């Protein structure tokens, strides 16, 4: 005979107490010890094996055990002639989910976002983590197994990336995770709407259609296009005729032409001023020589003013 089992923790929440009580009921009906129960879970060092202490803790009601542990307990306990294995597993799973939802509500009360408020990859990850917690916080291995059973396996590493906000799930991955977290079909459709919204926000915007009225880019206007084409033809002609030097751009050529035109205008103005100054007051030879010297100095000063750095100053 094993040691007497301690009663279920009176401070445990009702649904957790119900789960612990049912596990104890299965063990009592089977009339076996926890050591024997552990042996029935499978050989040691195999994935399904659960130790005697692990099974004993699962029935204490002090904390919510993993789903895999309580299912292994249900399969190993009970009289095979009294309850079918499938029935025991189904009842155990139902009680565990109720206890998990009870635990999740204590953490999630008043915090959930509405789906229309979820607009980023990070906020989607937070809400998926909440759904996982509401489902009893299954391990990533359990998530992988559940999604595989549902038809689309989500590896544990991928599930971790998605729930930590480091990866955006595909539509198939989202469906598989929601199914593993026992999300209803209507709610699943809403979460797919959320995923579509996030993908739309991440997609680069399409360029606006070109319209001649209210155009965005000035280069697209017909008048601008015509001017640019005319300029290209003019540049081609001037390059063929040698007017534009090989190392010059069209802008350099235009600057050179403007400088030449300014210089020519300055010289014409200088000649006019010189002729008017020469005809002002005729006098003697000495005066004419003095005026000539003064005019020469005036012309030099004026030329220096209009072309201080021009390389074309000496003709």
Short mmCIF file of the C-alpha atoms (twelve columns), coordinates in Angstrom:
data_MODEL
# 
_entry.id   MODEL 
# 
loop_
_atom_site.group_PDB 
_atom_site.id 
_atom_site.type_symbol 
_atom_site.label_atom_id 
_atom_site.label_alt_id 
_atom_site.label_comp_id 
_atom_site.label_asym_id 
_atom_site.label_seq_id 
_atom_site.Cartn_x 
_atom_site.Cartn_y 
_atom_site.Cartn_z 
_atom_site.pdbx_PDB_model_num 
ATOM 1   C CA . UNK A 1   0.000   0.000   0.000   1 
ATOM 2   C CA . UNK A 2   1.278   3.485   -0.846  1 
ATOM 3   C CA . UNK A 3   1.255   6.468   1.404   1 
ATOM 4   C CA . UNK A 4   -2.120  8.173   1.964   1 
ATOM 5   C CA . UNK A 5   -2.769  10.851  -0.610  1 
ATOM 6   C CA . UNK A 6   -3.113  14.384  0.652   1 
ATOM 7   C CA . UNK A 7   -6.468  16.027  -0.032  1 
ATOM 8   C CA . UNK A 8   -6.826  18.414  -2.928  1 
ATOM 9   C CA . UNK A 9   -5.613  21.909  -2.097  1 
ATOM 10  C CA . UNK A 10  -8.631  23.786  -0.744  1 
ATOM 11  C CA . UNK A 11  -7.271  27.103  -2.051  1 
ATOM 12  C CA . UNK A 12  -7.225  25.849  -5.653  1 
ATOM 13  C CA . UNK A 13  -9.724  27.284  -8.107  1 
ATOM 14  C CA . UNK A 14  -12.882 25.216  -8.657  1 
ATOM 15  C CA . UNK A 15  -12.088 23.877  -12.133 1 
ATOM 16  C CA . UNK A 16  -8.540  22.984  -11.166 1 
ATOM 17  C CA . UNK A 17  -9.926  21.128  -8.133  1 
ATOM 18  C CA . UNK A 18  -12.358 19.283  -10.425 1 
ATOM 19  C CA . UNK A 19  -9.484  18.159  -12.651 1 
ATOM 20  C CA . UNK A 20  -7.400  16.980  -9.694  1 
ATOM 21  C CA . UNK A 21  -10.383 15.156  -8.201  1 
ATOM 22  C CA . UNK A 22  -11.065 13.312  -11.454 1 
ATOM 23  C CA . UNK A 23  -7.434  12.211  -11.760 1 
ATOM 24  C CA . UNK A 24  -7.556  10.869  -8.219  1 
ATOM 25  C CA . UNK A 25  -10.804 9.089   -9.007  1 
ATOM 26  C CA . UNK A 26  -9.163  7.289   -11.926 1 
ATOM 27  C CA . UNK A 27  -6.243  6.200   -9.735  1 
ATOM 28  C CA . UNK A 28  -8.487  5.056   -6.895  1 
ATOM 29  C CA . UNK A 29  -10.612 2.981   -9.265  1 
ATOM 30  C CA . UNK A 30  -7.521  1.319   -10.694 1 
ATOM 31  C CA . UNK A 31  -6.178  0.543   -7.167  1 
ATOM 32  C CA . UNK A 32  -2.552  1.042   -8.225  1 
ATOM 33  C CA . UNK A 33  0.326   3.100   -6.856  1 
ATOM 34  C CA . UNK A 34  1.942   6.058   -8.581  1 
ATOM 35  C CA . UNK A 35  4.983   3.891   -9.277  1 
ATOM 36  C CA . UNK A 36  2.822   1.433   -11.213 1 
ATOM 37  C CA . UNK A 37  1.010   4.297   -12.893 1 
ATOM 38  C CA . UNK A 38  4.381   5.672   -14.004 1 
ATOM 39  C CA . UNK A 39  5.397   2.305   -15.447 1 
ATOM 40  C CA . UNK A 40  2.191   2.244   -17.515 1 
ATOM 41  C CA . UNK A 41  3.048   5.564   -19.186 1 
ATOM 42  C CA . UNK A 42  5.868   3.840   -21.083 1 
ATOM 43  C CA . UNK A 43  9.563   3.023   -20.858 1 
ATOM 44  C CA . UNK A 44  11.811  5.508   -19.120 1 
ATOM 45  C CA . UNK A 45  13.605  8.069   -21.325 1 
ATOM 46  C CA . UNK A 46  10.829  7.971   -23.930 1 
ATOM 47  C CA . UNK A 47  8.702   11.043  -24.835 1 
ATOM 48  C CA . UNK A 48  5.511   9.678   -23.238 1 
ATOM 49  C CA . UNK A 49  7.079   8.591   -19.951 1 
ATOM 50  C CA . UNK A 50  6.014   10.411  -16.768 1 
ATOM 51  C CA . UNK A 51  7.652   9.825   -13.390 1 
ATOM 52  C CA . UNK A 52  5.710   8.924   -10.245 1 
ATOM 53  C CA . UNK A 53  6.379   12.316  -8.642  1 
ATOM 54  C CA . UNK A 54  5.184   14.132  -11.776 1 
ATOM 55  C CA . UNK A 55  1.911   12.189  -11.786 1 
ATOM 56  C CA . UNK A 56  1.432   12.736  -8.060  1 
ATOM 57  C CA . UNK A 57  1.884   16.508  -8.440  1 
ATOM 58  C CA . UNK A 58  -0.630  16.574  -11.302 1 
ATOM 59  C CA . UNK A 59  -3.349  15.296  -8.936  1 
ATOM 60  C CA . UNK A 60  -2.583  17.658  -6.042  1 
ATOM 61  C CA . UNK A 61  -4.456  20.664  -7.441  1 
ATOM 62  C CA . UNK A 62  -1.695  23.138  -6.555  1 
ATOM 63  C CA . UNK A 63  -0.983  24.127  -10.156 1 
ATOM 64  C CA . UNK A 64  -2.200  23.369  -13.666 1 
ATOM 65  C CA . UNK A 65  -0.137  20.482  -15.087 1 
ATOM 66  C CA . UNK A 66  0.732   20.227  -18.795 1 
ATOM 67  C CA . UNK A 67  -1.946  18.704  -21.001 1 
ATOM 68  C CA . UNK A 68  0.399   15.898  -22.083 1 
ATOM 69  C CA . UNK A 69  0.875   14.875  -18.454 1 
ATOM 70  C CA . UNK A 70  -2.823  14.611  -17.583 1 
ATOM 71  C CA . UNK A 71  -3.538  12.687  -20.803 1 
ATOM 72  C CA . UNK A 72  -0.750  10.227  -19.974 1 
ATOM 73  C CA . UNK A 73  -2.249  9.926   -16.467 1 
ATOM 74  C CA . UNK A 74  -5.707  9.181   -17.910 1 
ATOM 75  C CA . UNK A 75  -4.377  6.559   -20.325 1 
ATOM 76  C CA . UNK A 76  -2.444  4.756   -17.592 1 
ATOM 77  C CA . UNK A 77  -5.093  4.939   -14.853 1 
ATOM 78  C CA . UNK A 78  -8.525  3.443   -14.476 1 
ATOM 79  C CA . UNK A 79  -9.971  0.011   -15.006 1 
ATOM 80  C CA . UNK A 80  -9.722  -0.933  -18.669 1 
ATOM 81  C CA . UNK A 81  -13.016 -2.783  -18.290 1 
ATOM 82  C CA . UNK A 82  -14.802 0.185   -16.723 1 
ATOM 83  C CA . UNK A 83  -14.030 3.201   -18.917 1 
ATOM 84  C CA . UNK A 84  -12.746 3.227   -22.432 1 
ATOM 85  C CA . UNK A 85  -9.409  4.915   -22.961 1 
ATOM 86  C CA . UNK A 86  -10.932 7.346   -25.468 1 
ATOM 87  C CA . UNK A 87  -13.677 8.356   -23.041 1 
ATOM 88  C CA . UNK A 88  -11.170 8.938   -20.207 1 
ATOM 89  C CA . UNK A 89  -8.960  11.024  -22.456 1 
ATOM 90  C CA . UNK A 90  -11.890 13.101  -23.723 1 
ATOM 91  C CA . UNK A 91  -13.166 13.839  -20.205 1 
ATOM 92  C CA . UNK A 92  -9.661  14.629  -18.939 1 
ATOM 93  C CA . UNK A 93  -9.025  16.973  -21.863 1 
ATOM 94  C CA . UNK A 94  -12.334 18.760  -21.278 1 
ATOM 95  C CA . UNK A 95  -11.612 19.266  -17.569 1 
ATOM 96  C CA . UNK A 96  -8.075  20.468  -18.311 1 
ATOM 97  C CA . UNK A 97  -9.288  23.039  -20.882 1 
ATOM 98  C CA . UNK A 98  -11.827 24.377  -18.404 1 
ATOM 99  C CA . UNK A 99  -9.112  24.746  -15.763 1 
ATOM 100 C CA . UNK A 100 -6.796  26.374  -18.310 1 
ATOM 101 C CA . UNK A 101 -9.475  28.896  -19.321 1 
ATOM 102 C CA . UNK A 102 -10.102 29.636  -15.651 1 
ATOM 103 C CA . UNK A 103 -6.394  30.314  -15.151 1 
ATOM 104 C CA . UNK A 104 -6.139  32.446  -18.277 1 
ATOM 105 C CA . UNK A 105 -9.054  34.683  -17.300 1 
ATOM 106 C CA . UNK A 106 -7.175  35.761  -14.178 1 
ATOM 107 C CA . UNK A 107 -4.345  37.047  -16.375 1 
ATOM 108 C CA . UNK A 108 -6.353  38.374  -19.311 1 
ATOM 109 C CA . UNK A 109 -9.262  40.127  -17.643 1 
ATOM 110 C CA . UNK A 110 -9.897  43.537  -19.240 1 
ATOM 111 C CA . UNK A 111 -6.791  43.556  -21.445 1 
ATOM 112 C CA . UNK A 112 -7.812  42.028  -24.737 1 
ATOM 113 C CA . UNK A 113 -7.771  44.250  -27.799 1 
ATOM 114 C CA . UNK A 114 -10.565 44.229  -30.284 1 
ATOM 115 C CA . UNK A 115 -9.450  42.731  -33.558 1 
ATOM 116 C CA . UNK A 116 -9.896  46.048  -35.374 1 
ATOM 117 C CA . UNK A 117 -7.333  47.558  -32.985 1 
ATOM 118 C CA . UNK A 118 -4.643  45.064  -33.997 1 
ATOM 119 C CA . UNK A 119 -2.674  46.696  -36.808 1 
ATOM 120 C CA . UNK A 120 0.959   45.657  -36.403 1 
ATOM 121 C CA . UNK A 121 2.990   42.460  -36.326 1 
ATOM 122 C CA . UNK A 122 3.902   43.094  -32.684 1 
ATOM 123 C CA . UNK A 123 0.301   43.565  -31.545 1 
ATOM 124 C CA . UNK A 124 -0.774  40.432  -33.436 1 
ATOM 125 C CA . UNK A 125 1.944   38.466  -31.628 1 
ATOM 126 C CA . UNK A 126 0.719   39.787  -28.276 1 
ATOM 127 C CA . UNK A 127 -2.842  38.724  -28.979 1 
ATOM 128 C CA . UNK A 128 -1.756  35.277  -30.191 1 
ATOM 129 C CA . UNK A 129 0.223   34.899  -26.963 1 
ATOM 130 C CA . UNK A 130 -2.945  35.773  -25.054 1 
ATOM 131 C CA . UNK A 131 -4.884  33.133  -26.969 1 
ATOM 132 C CA . UNK A 132 -2.153  30.636  -26.134 1 
ATOM 133 C CA . UNK A 133 -2.413  31.565  -22.460 1 
ATOM 134 C CA . UNK A 134 -6.197  31.217  -22.575 1 
ATOM 135 C CA . UNK A 135 -5.696  27.728  -24.001 1 
ATOM 136 C CA . UNK A 136 -3.618  26.783  -20.960 1 
ATOM 137 C CA . UNK A 137 -0.239  27.912  -22.281 1 
ATOM 138 C CA . UNK A 138 0.672   24.710  -24.144 1 
ATOM 139 C CA . UNK A 139 4.373   24.190  -24.728 1 
ATOM 140 C CA . UNK A 140 5.867   24.832  -28.149 1 
ATOM 141 C CA . UNK A 141 6.287   21.086  -28.588 1 
ATOM 142 C CA . UNK A 142 2.588   20.640  -27.858 1 
ATOM 143 C CA . UNK A 143 1.757   23.405  -30.340 1 
ATOM 144 C CA . UNK A 144 3.810   21.639  -32.997 1 
ATOM 145 C CA . UNK A 145 2.035   18.344  -32.323 1 
ATOM 146 C CA . UNK A 146 -1.411  19.969  -32.285 1 
ATOM 147 C CA . UNK A 147 -0.844  21.812  -35.561 1 
ATOM 148 C CA . UNK A 148 0.526   18.652  -37.148 1 
ATOM 149 C CA . UNK A 149 -2.604  16.780  -36.092 1 
ATOM 150 C CA . UNK A 150 -4.697  19.603  -37.545 1 
ATOM 151 C CA . UNK A 151 -3.133  19.190  -40.989 1 
ATOM 152 C CA . UNK A 152 -0.537  21.984  -41.138 1 
ATOM 153 C CA . UNK A 153 2.484   21.525  -38.873 1 
ATOM 154 C CA . UNK A 154 3.992   24.681  -37.393 1 
ATOM 155 C CA . UNK A 155 7.483   23.818  -36.078 1 
ATOM 156 C CA . UNK A 156 8.177   24.858  -32.505 1 
ATOM 157 C CA . UNK A 157 10.890  27.300  -33.628 1 
ATOM 158 C CA . UNK A 158 8.482   28.950  -36.082 1 
ATOM 159 C CA . UNK A 159 5.747   29.144  -33.456 1 
ATOM 160 C CA . UNK A 160 8.199   30.822  -31.077 1 
ATOM 161 C CA . UNK A 161 9.168   33.411  -33.714 1 
ATOM 162 C CA . UNK A 162 5.511   34.173  -34.463 1 
ATOM 163 C CA . UNK A 163 4.419   34.464  -30.831 1 
ATOM 164 C CA . UNK A 164 7.433   36.625  -29.949 1 
ATOM 165 C CA . UNK A 165 6.659   39.058  -32.769 1 
ATOM 166 C CA . UNK A 166 9.755   38.239  -34.841 1 
ATOM 167 C CA . UNK A 167 7.857   36.715  -37.778 1 
ATOM 168 C CA . UNK A 168 4.497   37.282  -39.409 1 
ATOM 169 C CA . UNK A 169 2.536   34.036  -39.858 1 
ATOM 170 C CA . UNK A 170 1.272   32.872  -43.207 1 
ATOM 171 C CA . UNK A 171 -2.450  32.264  -43.582 1 
ATOM 172 C CA . UNK A 172 -1.964  28.519  -43.155 1 
ATOM 173 C CA . UNK A 173 0.193   28.986  -40.060 1 
ATOM 174 C CA . UNK A 174 -2.313  31.399  -38.523 1 
ATOM 175 C CA . UNK A 175 -5.182  28.960  -39.107 1 
ATOM 176 C CA . UNK A 176 -3.196  26.101  -37.582 1 
ATOM 177 C CA . UNK A 177 -2.254  28.121  -34.491 1 
ATOM 178 C CA . UNK A 178 -5.793  29.370  -33.948 1 
ATOM 179 C CA . UNK A 179 -7.096  25.820  -34.217 1 
ATOM 180 C CA . UNK A 180 -4.492  24.653  -31.691 1 
ATOM 181 C CA . UNK A 181 -5.667  27.418  -29.341 1 
ATOM 182 C CA . UNK A 182 -9.332  26.349  -29.718 1 
ATOM 183 C CA . UNK A 183 -10.422 29.570  -31.418 1 
ATOM 184 C CA . UNK A 184 -13.885 29.393  -32.986 1 
ATOM 185 C CA . UNK A 185 -14.442 29.619  -36.751 1 
ATOM 186 C CA . UNK A 186 -16.039 33.116  -36.648 1 
ATOM 187 C CA . UNK A 187 -13.163 34.445  -34.537 1 
ATOM 188 C CA . UNK A 188 -10.666 32.766  -36.867 1 
ATOM 189 C CA . UNK A 189 -12.159 34.695  -39.793 1 
ATOM 190 C CA . UNK A 190 -11.689 37.952  -37.861 1 
ATOM 191 C CA . UNK A 191 -8.039  37.136  -37.191 1 
ATOM 192 C CA . UNK A 192 -7.501  36.516  -40.895 1 
ATOM 193 C CA . UNK A 193 -8.926  39.979  -41.527 1 
ATOM 194 C CA . UNK A 194 -6.327  41.295  -39.081 1 
ATOM 195 C CA . UNK A 195 -3.547  39.505  -40.981 1 
ATOM 196 C CA . UNK A 196 -4.758  40.979  -44.283 1 
ATOM 197 C CA . UNK A 197 -4.746  44.458  -42.759 1 
ATOM 198 C CA . UNK A 198 -1.183  44.071  -41.476 1 
ATOM 199 C CA . UNK A 199 0.033   42.794  -44.851 1 
ATOM 200 C CA . UNK A 200 -1.647  45.726  -46.614 1 
ATOM 201 C CA . UNK A 201 0.110   48.174  -44.299 1 
ATOM 202 C CA . UNK A 202 3.483   46.540  -44.989 1 
ATOM 203 C CA . UNK A 203 2.981   46.550  -48.776 1 
ATOM 204 C CA . UNK A 204 4.575   49.596  -50.524 1 
ATOM 205 C CA . UNK A 205 1.973   52.001  -51.945 1 
ATOM 206 C CA . UNK A 206 1.253   51.899  -55.664 1 
ATOM 207 C CA . UNK A 207 2.303   55.002  -57.631 1 
ATOM 208 C CA . UNK A 208 -0.605  57.344  -58.391 1 
ATOM 209 C CA . UNK A 209 -1.950  57.242  -61.974 1 
ATOM 210 C CA . UNK A 210 -0.614  59.922  -64.283 1 
ATOM 211 C CA . UNK A 211 -3.157  62.564  -65.179 1 
ATOM 212 C CA . UNK A 212 -2.478  65.622  -67.284 1 
ATOM 213 C CA . UNK A 213 -4.799  67.577  -65.026 1 
ATOM 214 C CA . UNK A 214 -3.430  67.783  -61.474 1 
ATOM 215 C CA . UNK A 215 -0.286  65.836  -62.402 1 
ATOM 216 C CA . UNK A 216 2.205   65.022  -59.674 1 
ATOM 217 C CA . UNK A 217 5.446   65.050  -61.655 1 
ATOM 218 C CA . UNK A 218 6.103   68.187  -63.716 1 
ATOM 219 C CA . UNK A 219 8.266   66.256  -66.201 1 
ATOM 220 C CA . UNK A 220 5.168   64.370  -67.339 1 
ATOM 221 C CA . UNK A 221 3.416   67.514  -68.600 1 
ATOM 222 C CA . UNK A 222 3.305   67.721  -72.437 1 
ATOM 223 C CA . UNK A 223 4.774   71.243  -72.500 1 
ATOM 224 C CA . UNK A 224 7.726   70.147  -70.385 1 
ATOM 225 C CA . UNK A 225 8.241   67.052  -72.517 1 
ATOM 226 C CA . UNK A 226 8.248   69.188  -75.669 1 
ATOM 227 C CA . UNK A 227 10.807  71.586  -74.170 1 
ATOM 228 C CA . UNK A 228 13.109  68.722  -73.139 1 
ATOM 229 C CA . UNK A 229 12.914  67.120  -76.583 1 
ATOM 230 C CA . UNK A 230 13.668  70.451  -78.262 1 
ATOM 231 C CA . UNK A 231 16.642  70.960  -75.962 1 
ATOM 232 C CA . UNK A 232 18.009  67.483  -76.750 1 
ATOM 233 C CA . UNK A 233 17.783  68.136  -80.499 1 
ATOM 234 C CA . UNK A 234 19.519  71.509  -80.105 1 
ATOM 235 C CA . UNK A 235 22.328  69.948  -78.074 1 
ATOM 236 C CA . UNK A 236 22.817  67.223  -80.686 1 
ATOM 237 C CA . UNK A 237 23.101  69.798  -83.502 1 
ATOM 238 C CA . UNK A 238 25.558  71.986  -81.592 1 
ATOM 239 C CA . UNK A 239 27.766  69.013  -80.740 1 
ATOM 240 C CA . UNK A 240 27.867  67.921  -84.373 1 
ATOM 241 C CA . UNK A 241 28.821  71.422  -85.504 1 
ATOM 242 C CA . UNK A 242 31.478  71.828  -82.803 1 
ATOM 243 C CA . UNK A 243 29.724  74.629  -80.944 1 
ATOM 244 C CA . UNK A 244 29.732  72.557  -77.763 1 
ATOM 245 C CA . UNK A 245 33.148  71.270  -76.738 1 
ATOM 246 C CA . UNK A 246 33.541  67.529  -76.021 1 
ATOM 247 C CA . UNK A 247 34.156  68.149  -72.302 1 
ATOM 248 C CA . UNK A 248 31.265  70.615  -71.979 1 
ATOM 249 C CA . UNK A 249 27.730  70.006  -70.858 1 
ATOM 250 C CA . UNK A 250 24.802  71.835  -72.378 1 
ATOM 251 C CA . UNK A 251 24.611  73.941  -69.210 1 
ATOM 252 C CA . UNK A 252 28.314  74.889  -69.576 1 
ATOM 253 C CA . UNK A 253 27.646  75.962  -73.159 1 
ATOM 254 C CA . UNK A 254 24.704  78.128  -72.073 1 
ATOM 255 C CA . UNK A 255 26.832  79.782  -69.370 1 
ATOM 256 C CA . UNK A 256 29.567  80.497  -71.907 1 
ATOM 257 C CA . UNK A 257 27.083  82.038  -74.340 1 
ATOM 258 C CA . UNK A 258 25.617  84.256  -71.611 1 
ATOM 259 C CA . UNK A 259 29.087  85.426  -70.609 1 
ATOM 260 C CA . UNK A 260 29.986  86.243  -74.219 1 
ATOM 261 C CA . UNK A 261 26.761  88.187  -74.736 1 
ATOM 262 C CA . UNK A 262 27.388  90.200  -71.562 1 
ATOM 263 C CA . UNK A 263 30.944  90.964  -72.625 1 
ATOM 264 C CA . UNK A 264 29.793  92.117  -76.073 1 
ATOM 265 C CA . UNK A 265 27.122  94.366  -74.557 1 
ATOM 266 C CA . UNK A 266 29.666  95.857  -72.143 1 
ATOM 267 C CA . UNK A 267 32.104  96.607  -74.964 1 
ATOM 268 C CA . UNK A 268 29.391  98.279  -77.056 1 
ATOM 269 C CA . UNK A 269 28.401  100.427 -74.101 1 
ATOM 270 C CA . UNK A 270 32.062  101.283 -73.518 1 
ATOM 271 C CA . UNK A 271 32.508  102.472 -77.110 1 
ATOM 272 C CA . UNK A 272 29.382  104.622 -76.884 1 
ATOM 273 C CA . UNK A 273 30.584  106.212 -73.658 1 
ATOM 274 C CA . UNK A 274 34.017  106.804 -75.157 1 
ATOM 275 C CA . UNK A 275 32.632  108.499 -78.273 1 
ATOM 276 C CA . UNK A 276 30.297  110.729 -76.239 1 
ATOM 277 C CA . UNK A 277 33.122  111.660 -73.890 1 
ATOM 278 C CA . UNK A 278 35.425  112.426 -76.843 1 
ATOM 279 C CA . UNK A 279 32.922  114.833 -78.452 1 
ATOM 280 C CA . UNK A 280 32.053  116.744 -75.271 1 
ATOM 281 C CA . UNK A 281 34.602  119.621 -75.131 1 
ATOM 282 C CA . UNK A 282 37.129  120.056 -77.916 1 
ATOM 283 C CA . UNK A 283 40.255  122.004 -76.864 1 
ATOM 284 C CA . UNK A 284 43.945  122.353 -77.483 1 
ATOM 285 C CA . UNK A 285 46.442  119.644 -78.189 1 
ATOM 286 C CA . UNK A 286 47.511  119.392 -74.546 1 
ATOM 287 C CA . UNK A 287 43.948  119.093 -73.424 1 
ATOM 288 C CA . UNK A 288 43.235  116.452 -76.047 1 
ATOM 289 C CA . UNK A 289 46.248  114.436 -74.898 1 
ATOM 290 C CA . UNK A 290 45.117  114.727 -71.293 1 
ATOM 291 C CA . UNK A 291 41.607  113.679 -72.253 1 
ATOM 292 C CA . UNK A 292 42.984  110.752 -74.263 1 
ATOM 293 C CA . UNK A 293 45.006  109.565 -71.272 1 
ATOM 294 C CA . UNK A 294 41.987  109.973 -69.031 1 
ATOM 295 C CA . UNK A 295 39.790  108.104 -71.510 1 
ATOM 296 C CA . UNK A 296 42.308  105.293 -71.692 1 
ATOM 297 C CA . UNK A 297 42.401  105.007 -67.916 1 
ATOM 298 C CA . UNK A 298 38.595  105.161 -67.807 1 
ATOM 299 C CA . UNK A 299 38.346  102.391 -70.392 1 
ATOM 300 C CA . UNK A 300 40.793  100.192 -68.469 1 
ATOM 301 C CA . UNK A 301 38.873  100.686 -65.224 1 
ATOM 302 C CA . UNK A 302 35.539  99.957  -66.916 1 
ATOM 303 C CA . UNK A 303 36.861  96.830  -68.610 1 
ATOM 304 C CA . UNK A 304 38.184  95.610  -65.258 1 
ATOM 305 C CA . UNK A 305 34.743  96.183  -63.741 1 
ATOM 306 C CA . UNK A 306 32.748  94.249  -66.342 1 
ATOM 307 C CA . UNK A 307 35.157  91.331  -66.749 1 
ATOM 308 C CA . UNK A 308 37.295  90.970  -63.631 1 
ATOM 309 C CA . UNK A 309 38.096  87.246  -64.036 1 
ATOM 310 C CA . UNK A 310 37.094  86.551  -67.635 1 
ATOM 311 C CA . UNK A 311 39.624  84.512  -69.624 1 
ATOM 312 C CA . UNK A 312 38.395  86.287  -72.756 1 
ATOM 313 C CA . UNK A 313 39.526  89.769  -71.582 1 
ATOM 314 C CA . UNK A 314 42.387  90.082  -74.090 1 
ATOM 315 C CA . UNK A 315 41.242  89.882  -77.681 1 
# 
